[in-house]
Amino acid sequence: MKTDNSVRRIIEIEEEASADSPIHRLPPLAKLLVTAAFLGFTVSYGRYELSRVLVMCVYPFAVFALSGVSFTHCVKRIWPVIPLMALFGIGNAFFDRETMLRVGGICISYGFISALVLILKGILTVMSCYLLAASTGIENICGGLAAIHVPRIIVTQIMLTYRYMSVLADEAGDIFCAYRLRAPGQRGINIKAWGPLLGQLLIRTADRAQTVYDSMLLRGYDGSFPLRGRRGKALTGILYALVWCGIFVLLRIYDLAGALGNLIL
């Protein structure tokens, strides 16, 4: 069931990437560069700059609105990031207890704020990468990487890894199903069987990979794939990249959230 759900999620992301919207029609390279800029600017903020990190939410929510990518599906798929980042940031709340501000008699420490910033950064970065995949598609992303002269072998490796994750999931599902049939009523996999099962998965995956590679050679594979993705209008892509990069620079230089808060107060 879990492997089937994983394969279904990959298919759903590919279906979202094949939609038609202003974001989907943009050149892949423009979206790739804007995502990289967003990641760089988001992680560059200090650990106590919660308001400034919150302002960076403008980019993913704008992309959600323009692309039609489901926000609900995105949250369901990236929710494991929240407890993971909370695990990394929870220590700050215990070790950095100096009071930063008081809200209604409740003391909020610097450590608690830094933990929130870390969680928010993790959510925003993963969300932006998900939006890139769901609005572009792996083939278009690889085409964008090839356009900036990323080595072909790396581009091919990324595309094949993504394409054949479903194959690996199917093999893992077959092995687990066979184990359950031989151990009815047992919850999970006995620790003594972990090694043999991983070995079987490695062998089955290697055999399947050899079959896939032989099929590729028979179809004329010469070490690279012809990437035929959406190209979009170059001028539109340049304008899109310049506008968003300008917004990121403006938000990085000026504390607009702080200025707005002071104005309201």
N, C-alpha and C positions, 0 to 999 in steps of 0.2 A: 504493500500500500504506500509506504513512504517513497520507494523508488518510482512508482507510478506518478505520485504527486510531483516529484522532482522533474520528471520528464515533461509532465503537463505544464509546469511553470515555465520551462524553457520554451515550449511551443507557444504558450500565451505571450511571452515576451517577443517572440518572433512575429506573432500576429499583430501585436501593438506596433512593432517597428515597420510593418508594411502598410500602416494607415496613411491617410492623406491629410496633412494639416500644414500651416505655415512653418512650423518647426521641422516637420518631416521633410519638407521640400528644400530645406537649407542644405548647402554643401556639407558633407560630413567633416571636412577639415575645419570649417568654422566652428562647428559644435564641439569638436575635439579640443580645439585651442581655448574656447571659452570655458569648457569644463576644467581644463588644466589650470587656467587662470583663477577660476573660482576656488579650486582646491588650494592653490598656493596662497591666495589672499585670506581664505578662511582660517587656515592653520597658522597664519602669521600673527593673529591677534594674541594679546597677552592672556594669561590665565584668569584674570579678574575682569576682563572687558566683556561682560555678559551682554550689555545693551548693544554693543557694536557687532557682536556675533549674531544677535537676534536680527539685526537689520539685514544681514546677509541672506535671510530667508526670502527676501524679495525675488532672488533669482529662481530657486526651484519652484516657488508658487506661480511665478509668471510663466515658466515653462509648462507647468501643469495646465494652466489656463489656456495657453496657446496651442499645445500639442494634443490635448484630449486624453493624455495618459491617465489612467485611473489612479487617483490618490489612495483610494482604499486598498487596491491591489499592492501598491508600493509599500504601504505601511505594513501589510501582512507579510511581505517578503523580506523586509529589512528589520522587523521587530527584534530578532536576536541581537542586533547591534546594541540595543538599549541596555539590557542587563550586562552585556560584555563591557561596554564603556562605563557603566555604573560600578562594575567590579574594579576597574582600573582607577576610578576617581574617588571611590568611597574612602580610601586611606587619607585623602586630603582633608576630609571633614573631621577626622580624628586627630591629625597631627597639626593642623593649622587652625587653632580655635580662637584666634584673635577676632574680636567683634568688628565687623565691617559696617553694619548699619542696624537700626532697630525699626521693626515694623509692628506697630500695635503692641509694644512691650515685648516682642519676640526678638531675641538677638540672632542675627544671621552672621555667621563667621566667614572669614576669607576662604577657609577650606571648603565650605558648602558652595560658595559661589564658584570656586575653581572646579569643583566636581560637576556643577551644572554646565559650565563652559565646555568641559571635556566631553560630556555626554552630547551636548548640542553640536559640537564640532563633528563628532563621530556620525551623528544622524545626518547632518547636512552633507558631509562628504560622500557617504554611502548613497544618499538619496540622489545627489547629482550624477554619480556614476550610473545608477539605475536609470535615471532619465536619459542619459546618453545612450545606453543600450536599448531602451524601450522606444526611443524616437529615431534611432539611426539604424540599428541592426549590425550584427557582427561583421558582415561582408563590407558594409559601408565604412565601419570603423577601421577595418584593416586597409581599405582603400585610402582613407585619410592618413593612416600611418605610413603607407607606401608613398604618399604624396610628399611627405616631409623627409623621405629617404631613410626611413627606418629599415635596417637590413631585411631583405626578403625572407631569410630563414626564420627571423623572429616573427614576422607577420604571419608566415605560414604556420608556425608553431602555435601562435595564439588562436588562429582560426580553426585549426584542427583540434586543439584542446577543447575549444568551446563546442564545436560540432559533435565531438564524440564523447562528451560527458554523458549524454543519454545512453550511449553504448555501454559505458562503464556502469552506469546505474542499472541497466538491464542485466548485465552479468552479475552484479552484486545481488540483485533481486532474485535471480535464479538460484544462486548459491544459498541465500538465506531461506528460500522456499524449500529447497532440498533438505536443508538442516532441520527445518521445522517438521517436515514429514518424517524424518528419522528420530526426532525427539518430541513427540506430541505432548502437549501440556506443559512444556518447559518454558519459562519466561526468559526471553533474551537468549544469548549465546554463552555457553559455558566458557570460562576463561581459558580452559585447557584447549579449546578448539579454535582460539583466535589465530594462532600461528598457522595451522594447516589451512584454515579457510582463507587467510590472506595470501598464502602461497598458491592456493587454487585460483584465487582471483587474479593474481599476477600472471599465472600460466595461461588462463583463459583469455585475459586481456592481450597478452603477447600474441597468442594464436589469432585472435580476432584482428589485431593490428596488422599482422602479416597478410591476412586475407584482404583487408582493406587496401594495403599498400600494393599488393599484386594487381588488384582491380584498377587502382590509379595508374599503374604502369601500362596496363593494357589500353587505357584510354588516353595515352600520350603524355602522362605526367613527366615534366622535365625539371622539377625542383621548385616551381612557382605556379601560382594559380592566376588565371586572368580574372582580375577583380572588376566585375561589372556592376557597380552599385549606382545609386543616385548621385548625380553630380550637382544639380542645382545651378542657380545663377551666381557666378563668381562675385558680381558687384553686391548682390544681396548678402552673400556670406561675409564679405569684407565689412559691410556696414553693420551687420549683426555683431561681428566680433569687436569692432571698434566701439560700438555703443556700450556693450556690456563691460568691456575692459575699462572704458572711461568711467562707468558707474562704479566699478570695483575700486579704481584708483581714488575716485572722489570719496567713497565711503572710508577708504583707508587713511586718507589725509585728514579729512574733517570728521569730527565726532558729531554726525548729524543727529543721532539718537540723544546724545547729551544736550545738544543745543535745543532740540525740540522739548526735552524734559524741562530745561530751565525756562523756556518760553512759557510752557504751560503753568509752571509754578509761579 
